[in-house]
């Protein structure tokens, strides 16, 4: 479970002080599928970075299963990201010179998993997203939807409890968008993941079981 208590994040942009998050208090229970919407610059990505331990709040607590990501050491935070949180990004972030299999394996390198086990788990992760026969292909040989599936497999290989997705369908056409959303829904349902998605797409957001809106750094529930 995520528990955010009075979380604020401010930073300087030249002489200007930007308040990206303002006193956010929020709970996300285990196994929930959540969509976050809001205007550009409203704080969506900042909130996701807090949940993923990619940034720390200026004040407040960000707890994942009781552990405060805001105050833990850098080494422990790195371990939490490597083992418990999977990330999916709009731009896929695949290494173009590595095959799909090798891209998926990269997520396990920091954890010290042996090479043979990495390969087996990467194959299983690719099969779970319908790409078991594409492991030897380079990203440039795959469609946009297939590349995003590889990116999702890379997140899943860690066997995380949380999957954070930042505009996971933003670079896809409508058909591929629908396929990726259905895949994420299936993983949420079948694996019991906590899934948090940032999206501009209202159709995607309406598929979530819970919707949040963030504007001017403040979070509200959407009925």
C-alpha positions as CSV (number, residue, x, y, z in Angstrom):
1,X,0.0,0.0,0.0
2,X,1.1,3.5,-0.8
3,X,0.5,6.2,1.9
4,X,1.3,9.8,1.1
5,X,1.1,12.2,3.9
6,X,1.2,16.0,3.4
7,X,3.6,15.6,0.4
8,X,4.9,18.8,-1.2
9,X,7.6,19.3,-3.8
10,X,9.0,22.7,-4.7
11,X,11.9,23.6,-6.9
12,X,13.5,26.6,-8.5
13,X,13.2,27.5,-12.2
14,X,15.5,30.5,-12.5
15,X,14.1,33.0,-10.1
16,X,10.7,31.4,-10.0
17,X,9.7,28.9,-7.3
18,X,7.6,26.1,-8.8
19,X,5.2,24.2,-6.4
20,X,4.8,20.9,-8.3
21,X,2.9,19.2,-5.4
22,X,1.0,20.9,-2.7
23,X,0.2,19.0,0.6
24,X,-0.9,15.8,-1.1
25,X,-2.4,13.2,1.2
26,X,-3.4,10.0,-0.5
27,X,-3.7,6.2,-0.1
28,X,-3.4,3.6,-2.9
29,X,-4.3,0.1,-1.6
30,X,-2.5,-3.0,-2.9
31,X,-3.9,-4.3,-6.1
32,X,-5.6,-1.1,-7.2
33,X,-5.7,0.2,-10.8
34,X,-5.4,4.0,-10.8
35,X,-5.4,6.6,-13.5
36,X,-4.0,10.1,-13.0
37,X,-5.1,12.9,-15.3
38,X,-4.5,16.6,-15.3
39,X,-3.2,19.5,-17.4
40,X,0.4,19.8,-18.5
41,X,2.5,21.1,-15.7
42,X,-0.1,20.1,-13.1
43,X,2.1,17.7,-11.3
44,X,1.3,14.3,-12.8
45,X,4.9,13.3,-13.6
46,X,6.1,14.7,-10.3
47,X,3.6,12.6,-8.4
48,X,4.6,9.4,-10.3
49,X,8.3,10.2,-9.6
50,X,7.5,10.3,-5.9
51,X,5.7,7.0,-6.1
52,X,8.6,5.5,-7.9
53,X,11.3,6.8,-5.6
54,X,12.8,8.8,-8.5
55,X,12.5,12.0,-6.6
56,X,12.1,13.0,-3.0
57,X,9.5,15.4,-1.6
58,X,10.4,18.8,-0.1
59,X,8.3,17.8,2.8
60,X,6.0,14.9,3.8
61,X,6.1,11.1,3.7
62,X,5.8,8.7,0.8
63,X,5.4,5.2,2.3
64,X,5.3,1.9,0.3
65,X,4.3,-1.0,2.6
66,X,5.4,1.1,5.6
67,X,8.8,2.1,4.2
68,X,9.2,5.8,3.7
69,X,10.8,6.4,0.3
70,X,11.4,10.1,1.3
71,X,13.9,9.3,4.1
72,X,15.5,6.0,3.3
73,X,19.1,5.8,2.2
74,X,20.1,6.0,-1.5
75,X,21.3,2.4,-1.5
76,X,18.0,1.1,0.0
77,X,15.9,3.2,-2.3
78,X,17.9,1.8,-5.3
79,X,17.1,-1.7,-4.1
80,X,13.4,-0.9,-3.7
81,X,13.3,0.4,-7.3
82,X,15.2,-2.6,-8.6
83,X,13.0,-5.2,-6.9
84,X,9.6,-3.8,-6.1
85,X,8.7,-1.2,-8.7
86,X,8.3,-1.6,-12.4
87,X,8.4,1.4,-14.7
88,X,6.9,1.9,-18.2
89,X,7.5,5.1,-20.2
90,X,5.9,6.8,-23.2
91,X,9.1,6.6,-25.2
92,X,9.8,2.9,-24.5
93,X,13.4,3.7,-23.5
94,X,14.7,0.5,-25.2
95,X,18.4,0.3,-26.1
96,X,18.4,0.2,-30.0
97,X,21.5,-2.0,-30.3
98,X,20.2,-4.7,-27.9
99,X,17.6,-7.4,-28.8
100,X,14.2,-7.5,-27.2
101,X,15.5,-10.4,-24.9
102,X,18.6,-8.4,-24.0
103,X,16.6,-5.2,-23.3
104,X,14.4,-7.2,-20.9
105,X,17.3,-8.7,-19.2
106,X,18.9,-5.3,-18.4
107,X,16.3,-4.8,-15.6
108,X,17.9,-7.7,-13.6
109,X,21.5,-6.7,-14.0
110,X,21.5,-4.4,-10.9
111,X,20.0,-7.2,-8.8
112,X,22.9,-9.7,-9.3
113,X,20.7,-12.4,-10.9
114,X,22.9,-15.0,-12.7
115,X,23.0,-14.8,-16.5
116,X,21.2,-18.1,-17.1
117,X,18.3,-17.2,-14.8
118,X,18.1,-13.7,-16.4
119,X,17.7,-15.3,-19.8
120,X,15.0,-17.7,-18.6
121,X,13.0,-15.0,-16.8
122,X,13.3,-12.6,-19.8
123,X,11.8,-15.3,-22.1
124,X,9.0,-15.9,-19.6
125,X,8.3,-12.1,-19.4
126,X,8.2,-11.8,-23.2
127,X,5.8,-14.7,-23.4
128,X,3.6,-13.0,-20.8
129,X,3.2,-10.0,-23.1
130,X,2.7,-12.1,-26.3
131,X,6.2,-11.7,-27.7
132,X,7.8,-15.1,-26.9
133,X,8.9,-15.4,-30.5
134,X,10.4,-11.9,-30.9
135,X,13.3,-12.1,-28.4
136,X,16.0,-12.0,-31.1
137,X,14.6,-8.9,-32.8
138,X,16.1,-5.4,-32.4
139,X,13.7,-2.6,-31.3
140,X,13.9,-1.1,-34.9
141,X,12.5,-4.4,-36.2
142,X,9.4,-4.1,-34.0
143,X,6.2,-2.0,-34.2
144,X,5.5,0.7,-31.7
145,X,3.0,-1.6,-29.9
146,X,5.6,-4.4,-29.8
147,X,8.3,-2.1,-28.4
148,X,5.9,-1.1,-25.6
149,X,5.2,-4.7,-24.9
150,X,9.0,-5.3,-24.6
151,X,9.2,-2.3,-22.2
152,X,6.4,-3.8,-20.1
153,X,8.1,-7.2,-20.1
154,X,11.3,-5.4,-18.9
155,X,9.2,-4.0,-16.0
156,X,7.7,-7.4,-15.2
157,X,10.9,-9.4,-15.2
158,X,11.6,-8.0,-11.7
159,X,8.4,-9.5,-10.4
160,X,7.4,-6.2,-8.9
161,X,4.4,-5.5,-6.7
162,X,3.9,-2.0,-8.3
163,X,3.7,-1.0,-12.0
164,X,4.0,2.7,-12.7
165,X,3.2,3.8,-16.3
166,X,3.8,7.3,-17.6
167,X,1.7,7.9,-20.7
168,X,2.1,4.2,-21.8
169,X,0.0,4.7,-24.9
170,X,1.0,8.3,-25.8
171,X,3.1,7.2,-28.8
172,X,0.6,4.6,-30.2
173,X,-2.2,4.7,-32.6
174,X,-5.7,3.9,-31.4
175,X,-5.6,0.2,-32.2
176,X,-2.2,-0.3,-30.4
177,X,-3.4,1.8,-27.6
178,X,-6.4,-0.5,-27.0
179,X,-4.1,-3.6,-27.1
180,X,-1.7,-2.1,-24.5
181,X,-4.5,-1.0,-22.2
182,X,-6.0,-4.5,-22.4
183,X,-2.6,-6.0,-21.6
184,X,-2.1,-3.8,-18.6
185,X,-5.6,-4.6,-17.4
186,X,-4.9,-8.3,-17.8
187,X,-1.6,-8.1,-15.8
188,X,-3.4,-6.1,-13.1
189,X,-6.1,-8.7,-12.9
190,X,-4.1,-11.9,-13.2
191,X,-1.0,-10.9,-11.2
192,X,-2.5,-8.7,-8.5
193,X,-0.3,-5.8,-9.4
194,X,-0.9,-2.3,-8.1
195,X,-1.0,-0.2,-11.4
196,X,-0.8,3.6,-11.5
197,X,-1.0,5.2,-14.9
198,X,-0.5,8.8,-15.9
199,X,-2.5,9.6,-19.1
200,X,-3.9,12.4,-21.1
201,X,-6.3,10.0,-22.8
202,X,-9.8,10.0,-21.2
203,X,-10.7,6.7,-22.8
204,X,-7.7,5.1,-21.1
205,X,-8.4,6.8,-17.8
206,X,-12.1,5.6,-17.8
207,X,-10.9,2.0,-18.0
208,X,-9.2,2.4,-14.5
209,X,-11.1,1.4,-11.4
210,X,-10.1,4.7,-9.7
211,X,-9.4,8.0,-11.3
212,X,-7.5,10.9,-9.8
213,X,-7.1,14.4,-11.1
214,X,-4.1,16.6,-10.3
215,X,-4.0,20.3,-11.1
216,X,-1.8,23.0,-9.7
217,X,-0.1,20.3,-7.5
218,X,-3.4,19.3,-5.8
219,X,-5.0,15.9,-6.1
220,X,-8.7,15.2,-6.2
221,X,-10.8,12.1,-6.7
222,X,-12.9,11.8,-9.9
223,X,-16.3,10.2,-9.5
